Amino acid sequence: MVRKAISIGIIGCLVAMIAAGLSIAQPQGRGGQGQGPGGQRGMRNFDPVQMQQMMEQRLQEQLGATAEEWKVLGPRVMKVMSLNRQVNSGMGGMFRMGGRRGGPQGGQAGPGGPGPRGRMGQGEPTVVDTASEALQTTLENTAATPDEVKAKLTGLRAAKEKAKAELATAQQELKQVLTLRQEAQLVLMGMLN
């Protein structure tokens, strides 16, 4: 029963993210009414901060945490999520939003500002983001030498290894403040081992 509820919650979050992505990509109304400057469509209605708050609220509910508990749990949970995203970046690259450097035409990413592969409002690029972008740029350069590719690949692997070590530490710090039930929920959600 609990596993089914978690699965439904995760599917709900995924559907919400897909719907948000589609609303960004689609014009609002006829005759190009949803278009902003430069022909970007639907971007003005996307609020990454609000989406982040909704995600945090959903996690708080799934963990059964009170507002006071969430003040301690929330930052640790979000840190684990962020590091987990870094460690697993590059997996499923076909799902990245936007084109080169975050926008469909290779420009700005909209409200989230510029950033690698459409990070949309997630703050400054991480070391893994920067290393991934550097490798992608090198791969797109058909004149890049094998040594250049190898150097960028080594840089990305080193950044991911560092993120893995930080993730392990963050997971341990999170476990220290969780109830057994909360820990089990996060294991089912794939945030803890």
Number of C-alpha atoms within 10 A of each C-alpha: 6 10 11 9 11 16 14 12 16 15 12 12 15 12 12 14 14 12 12 16 16 12 16 19 16 15 19 15 10 7 8 14 11 18 17 13 6 8 11 21 20 22 20 13 13 17 14 15 13 10 15 14 11 13 16 17 16 15 20 18 13 16 19 14 19 11 13 9 13 19 11 14 21 19 13 19 22 17 16 23 18 15 24 21 15 20 21 13 15 14 10 8 9 7 9 15 18 21 16 19 20 23 22 16 14 13 16 20 26 20 14 20 19 21 24 26 22 22 21 22 18 15 11 13 14 16 17 25 21 17 22 23 20 18 21 16 16 20 17 10 11 8 9 12 12 10 9 14 18 13 14 20 19 14 19 21 16 15 20 22 14 16 22 17 13 17 23 16 13 20 21 14 15 21 18 10 14 17 12 10 11 16 19 15 20 20 12 15 15 11 16 21 11
